[in-house]
Amino acid sequence: MNFRAISRPVASAFRHGGRVRGNALRHPPRRCVHTEAAGKSGRYIPLQLLVLGAMPLFAGYLIGRSSVDVPGQVKLSQVEFADKKHMLKAARDISEALGADAVSYDEDVIEAHGYSDWSTSNSSGRPVAVVYPRTTEDVSKIAKICNDHSVPIGKHLLQPAVDILELTRLVPYGAGSSVEGNFSSPYSGICIDFVHMDKIIAFHPDDLDVVVQPGVNWVTLNNTISKSGLFLPLDPSPTATIGGMVSTNCSGTNAFRYGTMKDYVVSLTVVLADGRVVRTRRRPRKSSAGYNLTSLFVGAEGTLGIVTEVTVKLAVLPKDTGVAVVSFPGGVGDAARAAAGIIREGVPVGALELMDEVQMQVVNRHGSESVRRTRWDESATLFLKFAGTTEGIKDDIARVRSIVQPHGLGNIFFARDKQEEADLWAARKEALWTMTSIKPESYALWSTDVAVPISRLAEIITKSKEDSGKLGLFASVIGHVGDGNFHQTVMYDPKNEGQRAAVAKCVHDMMGRAIEMDGTVSGEHAIGIGKKDCLVDELGTDTVEVMKTLKQAVDPKWIMNPGKVFDLPVGSKAVAAA
């Protein structure tokens, strides 16, 4: 790709944006339906007509009922969220219970807690207040107050009056670095910020675990315990907090070797919607006592309860590390196939990452000073991290060199010292930042991820790049190829309907293709608002109905981070803040 597209995105990068029909974004697919016919044409089939056709029958079914009762599906209570007046009343009650300094009505604070520059799934709603608890007991009081403000009311819905719950909803907020609208406020309400719940409660080095509050930053945690020879090996955004990492079941560059957040959560303390406090299990690594409630809350995005304490498993720091960079002039397909070869041969690399030629061009010109000390090949590149003993790393490097040789190898470079190691790996860690730095002020980035079986990774990356190229989009690919996960970041003008439609089509095609390959639409960002329309297509109706059953059981008023993972029950009424 000609790099002039980066410096002149309006003139060059989107020169084909107008080819996409303008109504593709106004009426995006409500689900990632990818039928055989759709697959041949590369288009998704909107379901609006089917839904509209079924509405009269469905409306008749709901007459006189206060719940949705569909054969074969869970019976869900309709809900109506409180208006702004009642939400503010709840905020005042919280202020009385926790103190005036625990509640903020500042407009800038509220905006920051309802909108994220990192997300393309922001809603128009904003919370009426942001509250700042310091303890689990504070969070319990907040939940009880919001639960108490559910007011049974009678309304005429063009039919006999039915009882509908009126309530205030809660949105937990960690560091605000999520990208799928996970903390946005589509129905207004109250946002809980854990900035004051950032304490390390107990450190048990002999047991290789630590108990923390949700506001603890993972980098700060590792720095604090570094002298113990232990660390939390996940490597997400440096701004991420433990609570947010639990909420989304995050991972990062080290996931190939060490796993994801679910593999490091021993136990949780959780506040339920009605204020009850539960501890999911005790500290032993091994327990078969009852249901595995810990796993239930990991990745639930705060929709089932509010995590207030986390017992985190730790790993032992490796004795030595190393970094290698391998370029592939033939493209991302060769790089992905080389990565698959490394995996099949069982080389225990610490991390296995991919950046395409576009991202390498951006790094060459807009990376930090330390990154630009290296002249990078502007071709698809694998970044490998090795961990273990010095002799073991030497053996692993030799094996990698032999494995990648038949896959169109360009250049291979191994860090000669720790400074060079840090500089090489920084190129990978700065990838999203460098894309952001070249973005014109009026432009936006749409960053999303999918994951597929390793054997299909080269195919889906290649096809996704072809799609973005045909649509005239400036896009880069970054991949956690060790576990079949990759991100595509697309730059576009949100005011240009043609470009917006092109991006929407590109992203939805990528998610549909991942599902066809028995993959997932979300490898590590969770569902949030941005991907909930794809959940049924990935998991099936019955599986999602089981999830809704669990939601209804622990949060019958649906006040916990509503509108995430799946929609409110049919017939519910939501009132956004004025």
N, C-alpha and C positions, 0 to 999 in steps of 0.2 A: 504493500500500500504506500502511496506517495505521502510523505509526512506533511506535505502542504495542507492536507485535509485537516490537520490539527490546528495549524495557525490560521486557516481560513475556513472555519467550519460552515459558515453560512453559504459561501460561494461553492464549496467543493464537497464537504462531507455529506450534505443532505441534498445533493442535486437531483436525486430521484424521489424525494419524499412525497411529491405530489401524485405519484402513481397509485398510492393507496387511497381508497375511497374515504372521504371525510367522515361518513357516518360510522366507520369502524370503531371509533373511540366513543362517540356519543352513545352508542348502544353496544358496549363490549359484551363478549360472551359471558353469560351468568354462570356457566360451568365450563370446564375444560373438556367438553364433549369432542371426541376425536374418533368419529366413526370411520369405517373403511372408506366410504365415499369421501369423507372429509380428508382422510389421510392422502387420498390420491390427488386431491386438488390443493392440499396444504391449507385449507380453510376450516374454521370452526363453525358449527351450526348453532346460531343463537336459539335459545329456548323460549324467548318471550312469547312467540305465537302459541306455543303449546300451553304455556302458563295462562295466557289470556283466555284461551279457549276453555280451560278447565275452571276458570274463576267462578262462573255462575253456579256450577255444581258444588264447588267447594264452599262458596259463600252460603248456599242453602244448607249445607251440612253443619255449618257453624252456628246457625240461627239458634238463639236461646242458650248457647253453651258458653262456659267460661274457660274452656280448655280445648285443646286440639286433640282429637281422638281418631287417629287414622288406623284402620286395620293393619296389624303387623308393625305398627310404630308405637313409640312411647307416647303416653298421654301427657302433654305439656300444658302447664298453666299459662294463660295469657298474662302479660304484665304491662303496666303503664308507668313510666318513670315520672317522678315528681316534676312539677314545674319549677322555675327558677326560685320562686318565693319559698317553697318548701325545702329546696336544696340549701338555700342560704340559712334557713332555720336550723337545719342539721349542722351546718358549719358553725353557727353560733353556739349550739349545744356542745360541739366538740371543743370550741374555744373555752367554754366554761369548765369543761372537764379536764382539759390539758393545759390551759393557760393561753392568754391572748397571743403570746409569741409563737404558739404552735400552729397558727393558721395565717395564711397570707391570701390577700385579695388583690395584690399588686398585678396590674395588667400585663407587665412584661414577664413576671413570673408565671402567670397563667398561660400566656402565649407559649413560653418555653416548655411548659408541661403538656401542651396539646399539639405541638407541631415540631417536626424534625426535618432539617435540611437533608438528612441522610435517607429519608423515606419518600417513596413515590405513592404511598398509601395513606397520606394524611386525610383526616376527616375535617369537616367544617366546624364541628363542635369543639368547645373548650370547657374545661372544668370551671365551676363557679368559685372554687377555692382550692388551695394546695395546703395539705396538713403535714406536720413534721413530728412524727412520734419518736420516742427515744427508747422505748421498751416494748416487749411483747404485750404487757398490760395496757400500754397506750393504744396499741393497734386493736386490741380486744375492745376497748371502750369505743373506738372509732367505728368498728364494725357493728357493735350493739346499737349505737345511736342511729346509724344509717338504716339498720334493720328495723328499728322502732318507728322510723318515719315512713314505713309502708302503710298507706291509709286505704283501707277498703272503701271503694266508692261505687255508686250506682250511676251508670250512664246509659243513655239511649243510643244504641248502634243501629238505628233504623229498624230495630227489633226490640222485644222485651228486654228490660235492663238486665245486665249481668254484672257480677262482681269482678272487678279487675284490680290487681295490686298496683298501688302507687308507691314508688320507692326512689331512693337515692342510690346511684351506682358508684362503685369504687374502682379506681385504676391504680395499681401499684406502679411506682416509678423508681428505677434504679439509677442509671446514668444517662438514659435517653439516647443510646447508640443503636437501637434496633432499626431495621430497615423495612419491615413489613407492616408498619403502623401498629405495632404491638402495644404501645402505650397511649395511642391517640384516644380522643374522647368523643366518639360519634353521638353519644347521648348526654353529653355534659356530665354533671355530678361533681364528685370530690376525688382529687388525686392525692395519693399518699406518697410522699417523698422520703426515702430512707437515708438522707444525707447524714442525719445524726445517729443512725443505727449502723455505725461503722467500726464496731469494737471487735477485737479478737477476745472471745470470752474465755477460752481455755485451749492450751496447747499441750498435746500429749506426744512428745517426740518418740518415746519408747513404743507407743502404739501406732505411730505414723498417722496421726489424725489431728485435726484442729477444729474447734467449734467457733463459728463466727456469726456476726449479724449480717443481714443481707446487703448493707451498704458498703461492705469491705471491698476495696478494689483488689483485683487478683495480683497485680504487679506489686502493690504495697504489701500484700500478704507475703509474697515470695521474698521481697527484700527484707521483711521483718524476720523471717525464719531462716534466712539463707545460711547462717552460721551453724545451723543444725545438720546441714547436709541433706535437707529435705526440700521438696518444692511441690507446688500444684502444677502438673506438667501441661495443662491446657494453654493455648496461646491465641486467644481471640483478640479483639480490639483492645489496645492498652487502657481504654477508658472503661471497659466493662466491669461491672460489680458482680459479686457472687450471687446475689439475688436474681439479677437479670440472666446470669449464666444458667442458673437452675431453671428459671422460667422458660427459656427457649431451648434447653438442652444443647447448649452451644458446643463448639469444638474449636478448630483452629489448625494451624500448620502442624502441630504435633499429634494430631488425632490418629494418623496412620499407625504410629507405634503405641501411643498411650491410651487411645480411646477418646470418648466424648464425656461431657459433664455427668451423664447418668452413671458412668463407671466410677465416679469419685464422690458421689453423695451417699454417705452412710446412713444418715438420719436427718429428719426435718422436724422443726417445730412450726406448726401451721395454725393460723387463726381462720376459723370458718366464718361464713357470712353472718351467722347469728352471734358471733363473738366467742364461741367456744374455742379452746386451745387444745390442740392434739399434738402428741409426739408420735411420729410414725414408727419408731423402733428405738432400741438402745444401741450402744456403741460397738458391740462385737461385729466383726466382719461377717460372721456366719450366724444366720438366724432363720428358722423355719416356723416362727411363731406367728400364726395368723396371716392375713393378706399382706402383700407387699405394697403398703400404702405409700412408701417412699417413691417408688417408681410412678405411682399414679400422679403425684404432684409435679414431678420433674417433666418439663416440657409442656405443662398445662397453661402457661402464659398468664398465671394469676386468675384463671377463670374458675378454679375450684376452691381456692383459698389463698391466704396471704402468708408467704414464707417469712418467718421472723428470726429463725436460727437455722444454721446448717452445720452439720458435722461432716467435714470434708476429709476424704482419704488423701494421703500424700504419697509421693514417690521419692525414691532415693536419687539424688543428683548423680549423673554418670561421672565416671572418673575422668573421661576425656571426651572431646567433641571434635567434629570436623565438618567442613562444608565443601561441596563440589558444585560446579555449574557446567552444564552440558548443553550445547546448542545443536539444533537440527534444521539445516537450511531447507529441507523438504517440507517443513510445516508441522502443525500441531498433531497431525495424524501419526507421523513418525515418532514424535516425542511421546505421545500417549502409548503407542505400542511398545516403545522402549521401557516406559514405566511399568507396563503390564509384565514385561519380561523380568524386570527386577523383582516384582512381587512374586511371580511364579517360582523364581529360583530361591525364594526365601531369604533374601538378603535383609538383615534386620536394620534397615535405615531408620533414623529417627524422624525424618520428614521427607516427603516426596511431593514437590510442588511444580506447577507448570505456569509459564507466562508466554503468551503468544507474541508474534512479531510486532504487533501494534503496541502492546504494552512495553516491549523492550525499546521501541523507538521513543516512547514517552519517557521512560526511565533515563535514557541516554541524555535527553535534553532538559529534563525537569526534575531529576532526582536531587537529593541533597548533595552537598559538596563531597562527602565521603563516598557516596554512591558513584558520582561522576568522575571519581579518580580512576575508575575502571572504564575502558571502552568496550561496551557490550556489543556482542553480535546482535544485529537486528533481525533475529529469526526466532522461531519457537525454542524455548529454553527450559530445561529441567533444573530445578534447584534441589539439591539433596543435602540433608543434614545427617551426620553419623554420630552415634553415641555409644560409648562403651569403654573398653581399655584401649590404650594406644596401639598395641599390637593387633587387637581385634579390628580396629578401624582401618588399619593398613590392609588387612585381608579383605575387608568389605569393599574398600576402594578398588582393589585389584579385580574383584569379582564384577563390580559395576562397570569398570572399563571394558571388560570382556563382553558383558551382556549387551551394552548399548552399541557396540561397534557395528553390528549388521543392520542397524536401523537408520542409516543415513546420517551418521555422526558428523558433526561439523567440528567444533572445538570442545575440548574438555579441560577444565581448569580446577585445581584443588588449592584451597587456601593454605598458605605457607606458615601463617602464624595467627594468633588470636585476633589481632587487629584486622587482618585481611578477612578472617572468618566473619567478623562482625560487619565489615563493609559489604561483603558479598551478600550476606543474608538480609542486610538492610534494604537492598534493592527489592526483595520480595515483600518485605513488611511495608514499604512505602508505596506499593502499587496503587492502592485506592487514592492515597493522598496526591500522588503525581497526576492522576486523572482529574482530580478535583482542582488542582492548581492551574490546569490549562483551560478549564471550563470558562467561557465567557460569562459575565455576571448574570445575564438574563437567561442562561441555559441551565439545564438540569441534567442529573445523571440518574439513570434507572439501573440499579444494580440488583440482580437476583441470582438465585442459585438453584440447581437441581442436582440429583445424584442418581447414578445408574450402576448396574453391575459392571465390574472392571472391564469385562470383555466387550462392552458396548460403548465404552468411554470415547475411544478415538472416533467412532462413527457419529456420536451425537455432537461432539465438539466441532467436527468438520462440517456437519450439516447446519449447525447453528451459525457458524461463521459464514457459510454460503448464504444463508437466509439474510443476515444483516447486511452483507455486501450487496445482494440483489436489491434490497430496499434502500440502498444508498445511505446506510447508517454508519456513523463512526463509533466503533465498539471494540473493546478489548476483552480478552479471556484470561482469567486467572483460575487455576485449578488446584484443589487438594487431590491430586490424581491418585495418591496412595489409597484413598477410599472411594474413588469413583465420583467425587464431588467437584463441580466447577462453577464459577461465577462468570456471568457476562455483564459487563458494565457498558451502557449505551449512553452517549451524549446526544441531547436533542433540545430543540427550542419548544418549551411547553406551550407557547402562544401560537405555534404553527400547527394547525390541526392535522395537516398531512404528515408531519414528522411524528406527532403524538400517536396517530393511528398506526404508523409504521412500527414504532416501538412496541405498542400494545400487541400488534400482530406477531412481531418477532418473539416477544416474551411468551405469549400464549402458545405459539407453535412449539417453542422449546419445552414448555411444561407438558404439553400434550404428547410430544415425542418421548419425553422421559417416562411418562406413564405407559406408553406403548412398549417401551423397552423393559418393563417391570421395574421401573425406578420410582423415584419420589420427586414431588415438586418442591420439596424443601429439605435440603441436606442438613442445614444448621441454623437457619433464620426463623424457624417455626412458621406458623400459618398466618397469625395476625389478621389483618383485614385483607391484605393483598392477595392471599392465596386460598381463602376459605371456599371460593366457588369451585375449586378443584378437588376438595377433600373427598366428596362422594365418588368421583371418578377414580381416585387413587385407591380408596379403601373399601368402597361399596356402601350401599344404603344401610345394611344391617349393622355394619361396624360403626358407622356414624351414629346410628340410633342408640347403640349401647353407650357411646360417649355422651349423648344427650340424656340418657337415663341417669348416668352418674352425675352429670351437671345438675339435673333436676333434684336429685337426692340430697346433695350437699349444699346447693344454692337454689332453693325453690323459688326465690324471687328474682333470680338472675341478675343480682346486683354486682357480681364480681367480674369486673372487666368485660362487660357485655359487648357483643358485636364482634368478638374475636373467636377464631376457630370455626364457629358457625353462627348463623343469624339467630335473632330472637324468635320465640315461638310465633307461629302464624297468628295474626290478629292482635299482636301486642301493639301498644301505642308508645311512641318515644317522643319526648319533647326536648329539643336542644335548647341550650341557654340562649337567651335573647342577646 
